[in-house]
Amino acid sequence: MTDRVLTRGGSSSSGGGGDAMVASSERPATTFNGYMFLLLLLATVVVPTFFVATAQGDGARLVAAVVGVLAFLFVLPGFYMLNPNEAAAIQLFGSYKGTDRTTGLRWRWPWLSRKKISARVHNVTSEKVKVNDLRGNPIEIATNVVWRVHDTAKALFDVENYQEFVDIQIESAVRVIGARYPYDDFNVDEVTLRGDAEEVSHELEKQLQERVAAAGVQIDECRLTHLAYAPEIAQSMLRRQQAEAVIAARARLVEGAVTMVEHALELLSQKNVVNLDDERKAAMVSNLMVVLCGERDTQPVVNAGSLY
């Protein structure tokens, strides 16, 4: 049985057919200070001119002129400029020879080619993506991503267009995270998109970093910027949220009222304020629950007669 390897074109081949794709990795390039070679360039003009002016005979003048022109033409094509947060990938006939990140005027051998790439921070806000959450409800979600190129070799040589690659992976990661969590849930203590934005953003950042690592990109920050139900169900879900909020509030209110009634009965029993049978306790509990759980203010009734 032959082994199958992934080729650079994305298809698989067996045995010895096709070369396996090898991931690139950034390394320093051998380049030189451009200002030094700028002085050398001036020397290729001044020195031959001096020899032409002082040399005896036409042959010596011609040799000095030819040497000066050749030296000038050799030095001149090697200059290039690098701005802050900018890099240049150096190549020799298509072979990667390293990356230069030193800013200022630089010089490389004329037979080496260069390809510049920005190492500045990119700030991207994705489009609103419609996706079904964990409960199957259609929602709209968008994110803001701060990223930069960390490995220039991977960005230039391992993907076709690293900026388009990042944009596509952002949308893909947003869809995955949006479908992994529910938009909101009052009944179950679990992570939700609306209630746990920090945790969801951290998970989105981790998911996205894994996806863009092949392009040599580093994710610095990732935050959700838009989260809402889709327009077609927004009103229905708003009413559902309001109902669930009322139910949750009522449950908390009843829980507190029961605790207060239990505490009141316990204190009355401990201090012997009044002895109540089961029927009177039930009536007292009923009255206290009405007072504590009612939406309107209660009106007390003063009993001026006997206890019973």
N, C-alpha and C positions, 0 to 999 in steps of 0.2 A: 504494500500500500504506500503510495507516494504522499509526501507532505504538501499541503496547500498553503501558499503565502499570499499576502495582500500586496498587489502591485501598486505603483504610484498612480495609475489611472483609476484605481478603485476596484478593479476586477481581480479575481483570484486565478492563479495559474498553478500547475502541478509540476513536480519534478524540477528540471533545469530551465523551464520556459519562463522568461520574465525575471526582472530584478525586483527584489523586495524593497519596499519603501523604508528608508532609514530616516528617523526624525532628526532634524537639524538642531544644533545647539550653538548659542552665541559664544564667541571667543574673541579676545583682543586681536586687532589687526596691527601689522607692522607699518606704520606711517611716520612721517617726519614733520618737524616744525616748519611751517611755510615761510616764516620770516627769514630763516636761514637761507632757504632756496631763493627767496626774493633778492637777497644780496648777491647770490650766485648768478641770478638772471641779469642783474645790473652789470656784474663782472663780465658776462659773456658779450655785453655790448661795449663796455669801456675798454677792456683789455685788447680785444682784436682791433678796435679802432686805433689804439695807441701803436700797436705793431704795424698796422697798415701805414700809419703816418711816419713811422721811424725806420721801417724795414727798407733795405737796399735791394732793388731789383723787383721786377714784376712778379716773379715766381713766389717770392717770400710774401709779398702783399696778397697774392691770390690765396696762398695756403692759410694765412692769418684770417682772411675774410671768410673762407669756407669753414674753418674751425669755429669761428665765432657764430656763424649762422646755424651750423649744426648743433652747437651747444645751446643756443637760444631756443631752437625748435625742440630740443630734447627736454629742457627744463620747463618751458611754458605750459604744456598740456597737463602737467602734474598737479597744478594748483586747484584747490577747492576750499570752500568756506563752510564751517559748521557753526550754527547758532546755538545758544543755550537750549538744552533739552532736545537736541537733534543728533542723530547718528547717521553714519554712512557705512553700508555693507560693501566690503571690498571683494571683488571677484577677479579671477584670472581665467578668461575664456570659458565663463560659466561656472567655474569651480569657486566655492565660497572660501575666502581666505581670512575672514575675520571682520570685526566691526570696530570702527573708530568712533569714540564718544568724546574726544578732546575738542573743546570749542576753540574757535579762532581760525586763522589761516593755516591750512594743512597742505602737505605735499605727499603724493605717492608716485610710484614708478609709472611712467606713461602707459605701459602696456596693461596696467591694472584698471578695470572699470569700477565705478562706484554707483551705489543706489542709495539715495537719502531716504530716511524714514523719521517721522516725528515721534519723540518720546514724551510729548506733553500729555497732560491729563485731558481726557475726553469726558464730556458730560452729555449723556443721552437720555432723553425722556421717551419712552416707548409709546406707541399708539395704544388706544384703549382696545383691549382684547376681550371678546365675549367668550365665556367658557362656563361650563356647568360645574358648580361646586360639588362637594362630597355628597350633598343631599339631592343633587340633580337640579338645583335651581340655577337658571341662567343669570350670570353676573357679569359686570364690566370691571376690568382690572387693568391698571397700568403701573409702571414703575420708573424710577429714575436711577440710572446706573452711572457711576464714576469709575472709569477704567483708563489704563495706560498700557503701552507696549513694554513688556519686561524683557522679552527675548526677541531681538530683531531678526535673528536667523529663522526662527519658527514663523514669525509674522510674514516674512517675505517669501520664504521658500516652501513652507509646509501647507499653506492654504492659498487659494487662488486670489482672494481679496479679503484681507483680514478685517477691514471695517464692515463689509457686508456680512462676513461670517459672524462677527459679534452681534450685529443687529438681528440676524436670524436666530441666533442662540438665545438672545434676550427674550424674544417672543415665545420661543419654544419653552424656555424655563418658566416664564410667567404662566403659560397654559398648564404646565405640570403642577406647579404650586397651587394655582387656583382650583384645580380639581382634587387636590389632596386634602383640603380642609373645608369644613362648612363655613358659610358666610357668618352665621351667628347661631347660637344655641343656648337657650336659657335653662334647659332641663338637664343637660349632661355637662359635667365638668371636663371639658376637653378644649384643645387649642382651636381657635376660630380665626378667620381672616380679620374680622372687625375688632375682636376683643384682645387679640394677641399680635398686634402689628409688628412689634419688635422681634418676637420669635419667628414670625413668618418671614420678615425681611432677612433675618439671619439665615434661615433655611434657603431662601431664594438666592442669597449671595453665595452660599456654599454650593448649591446646585449649578449656578451659573459659572462659578470658578472651575468646576470640574469640566464643564462643556467647552470653555474657551482656552483651557490650558494647552491644547494642541496648537493654538495660534500664538503662543507666547504672550498672552495678555494677562494682566493682573487686575483683578477687581478690587477697587479701594472701598467702595461703598455702594449699597443697594437699598433703596427705600420705596415702599409703595406710595404712589402719588394719587391714585384714584381707585376707589372701591365702592361699587354701588350695584344694586339689583338692576337687571336689564329693564328698559322702559315698559315692556309689555307686562311685567309682573310687579313693577315697583309699588303701585298702589295697594295691590293685594297683600304683598309682603309687609308693607308698612302697617296695615291693619293687623296682620298676624303678629308683628313685633309688638304692637301696642297691647294686644290681648295677652301675649306671653309675658310682657312686662307687668301687666296688672295681676296676672296669676302668680307670678313670682313674688310681687310685693305683698299680695294677700297671704301667700304661704308664709312669708317671713313675719307678717303681722300676727297671724294666728299662732305661730310658734312662740313669739314673744308673749302673747296674751296668755297662753297656757302656762308658760313659765311663771308669769306674774300671779296668776290665780293659784297655782300650786304653792308658791311662796307665801301668799296671803293666808291660805288655809293652814299651812304649817305654823306660821307665827301665831295665829289665833288659837291653835291647839296647844302650842308650847306655853303661852302666857295665860291660858285659861280665861280668856276674855269672854268667850261665850261657848257653850257646848251645843253643838248642832248634830242632829241625827242625819241619816243619809238623805232623807227627803229635803231637809233644809239646806244641806250642803249642795244638793243638786240645783235648788232654786238660786242659791248664792252664786254658784258657778255660772249658771245661765245668765244672771243679771250682770256679773262681771264681764263675761264674754261679749255681751251686747254693748256694754260701755266701752270696752277696749277695742272691739273690732268694728263698731259702727262708723259709718262715714259722716253722720251728723252728730251734733252735740246732744247728749241725753238730758232729759228733764227729770230731776230727782223728785220722788214722791215721799213726803214725810209721813210716817206712820205715828199718829198721836195716840193710838190705842195700846192694847196689850201687845206683847211680843208675838203671840199667836193669833 
